[in-house]
């Protein structure tokens, strides 16, 4: 975990930004969706989930990443941008399953580096991303869930989604490396809490959720905490 900033500094950065907004960041299979749901239920905050089950591009993407990488990333960007607007207008604190910044800094970048997205498409996507996001509110806190590649692939296989059967360990490993590069930069711009998630199970162990809540508490303004159960 990374919590070197003093509580006074943290509070001063976010106290004027109410309601509070947390983004749960991390690689595929690390537990973002489960933590988002559990936190929202526990704190009675509004949850915003990544479009996965009803995503019309995911199955095609994993069959032919060259053909569908740009389409998939634009789909995620448009839906997450819509969520960002809803978060901005929400009257209550929010928890988001993956931040909009991960789209360009992690997934689009790795697809480009691996040759699945052309230079032209990546530049177009990159420009579109920054035009859309330059005026968006950043999360008050990013909770980064970190886990080794083999933990991720084990969890992905266990949940058994058909389209994820084509995900390779090499792809996950490169995403993990991209996440580590990105989170170092994000720490310079936003509050970041790093959680080692390899041995955490938010479904089966309520004490793991309580641990996360205790880590989050120093970042949350008192007026927000007092309104939560």
N, C-alpha and C positions, 0 to 999 in steps of 0.2 A: 504494500500500500504506500501511496505517496501523499503525505499530508503535512508538508513542511511549513506551509503558511500558517501564520498565527490566526486564531479564531477571530480576533478583532479585525484583521485585514479582510478575511473571508466575508465576515458579516457586513463590513462597510461596502464591499463590492456588490453585494446582492440585495441589501436591505431596501434599496430603492426600486427593485425590480420584482414586483408582486403581481400575479402569483408566481410561485417558484417553478422552475422547469429543469427537470433532470433528463439527460439522454443516456441510455444504456448502450455502450459501445462494445464491440468485440467480434471475433471471427464467427464463421458458420459453426453451429453446434455447441457454442460455449455456454448457452443458457440465458441469452438476452430476453427472449420472449417470456420464458417462465418467470424470470426475475421481474420483468415489467408488470406482468399480471399480478404476481404476489405482492409487489410493492404497492400497486394501485389499490388492491383489495385491502391491504393492511392499513394504509394511510388514508384511504378513501379519496384518492386523487384520480384524475382522469388519465386513462391509458391510450396511447396511440401505437398501433402495431404495424409492423412491416407487412406489405402486401406479398404474401408468399403462396398461401393455399389457392387464392383466386387469381394468381398472376398468369396471364395468357401467354407469356413468353418463356417462363422458366424451363418447361419441358423441352421446347425447341432449342433453347440456349445450350443446355447440357448435351444435346444431340449434335449440335453444330455451332460451336462457340464463335467461329469466324463470321458466320452469317448473321447471328442474332445478338452479338455483344452490344452493339450500339443501340439497337431497339430496346433491349432489356434495360440498359442504363438510363435511357431517356424515360422509359416507363417509371422506373423507381424514382427518378428525379422529379417528375411531374407530380406523382402521388405524394412524395415526401414534402415537396414545396406546398402542396395543398394542406398537409398536416401542419406545417410550420405556420401557415396563416391561421389555422384553427387554434393552434397553441397560443399564438399572439392574442387572439380574441377570447380565449378561455377565461371564465371568471374564477376558475379554481386551479390549484397546482397540477402539473402534468408530469407524466413519465412517458418517455418515447423509446420505442424499440428500434435502436440504431439511429444515429444522427445523420443529417443530410450531408455532413462533411465527409463521412466515410465513403460515400458514393464516388466522389472524384479522387480523393486522396488514397483510397485503398483499391476499390474494385475496378474502376475505369483505368487507373494507372497500371495495375498489374495486367489487365487484359491487353493494354497497349504494349507494355514491356514484353509480354509473351507472344506478341504478334497476332492476337485475336482481334484487335481493333486497329485500324489503319491510322497513320499519322493524321490524315484529313479528318476522319471521324473523331479522333481524340481531341484535336484542336477545336473542332466545332463543339463537341460536348463540353470541353473545358471552358470555352468562352460563354456558352449558354449557362453553365453552372454559375459562373461568377456574376453574370448579369442578373440572374434570378436571385442570388443569395446575398448580394452586397449590402442590402438593407435589412436582411433578416436579423432577428434577435438571436444571439448565441445562447446556448444552454447556460444556466447558472451553475450547473455541475455536470461533468461527464464522469460516469462510473464505467471504467474500462475493465471488463472481465478478461483475464488472461489465462490461457491454458495451452499445454503442449499439443503439437500436431496429432500425436497418437491418441490423446484424450478426445480431441475433436472428432477424429475419424471413427472412434469407437462409439461415441454418442450419436453420430450421424447414421451409422449402420444400425444402431439399436432402434432408432425411431422409424426407420424403414420407409422413408418417402421414396417412391420409384425414381423420380427425376434426380435425386441426390446420389443414386447408386453409381453415377458416372464421375462423381467428384474424386479427384486423386489426392493422395497425400502430398505430392509435389505442389499442387495448386494451393492446398491449405497451408503448406509450409511457407510459400511465397507470400500469401496473404498475412500470415503471422509476422513475417519480417517487415512487411509494409505497415502493419499496425504499430510495431515498435518504433519505426521511424516517425510515423504520424503523431503518436502520443507524446513523443518528446517535444515536438513543435507545438502541439495543443496545450501543453503545460505552460508555455510561455504566454498564452493568450487567454486561457480559461482555467477555472478550477477543475482539477482532475483528481479522481480517487481511483487508484489502481487496486484491484482485487484479484488475488491468486485463486482462480476458480476451479482448479483441477480436482479438488476433493470436496467441492461444495455441491449439495443437492437440495435445491430449494423446495422441491416437491415432497421429499421424504423426511427432511430434517428441518422443522420449524426454527430450531436454534440457529441454523445457518442464515435464515432470513433476519432473525433478530440481530445477528452479528452485523449484517449489512446495514440495517437500520441504525445501529449504534455508530457505525462509521460515517454515515451520511449526516447524522444529527448536527455535528459542529458546523456544517456548511449552510444549514437551513435557518433563516431568520426566526426569531422567537415568535413573532406574530403568526407565522405559518404553522409552526409546531403546536402552538396553543389551539389552533383551529382543527388539528388532526386528532383522531381518537387515541 
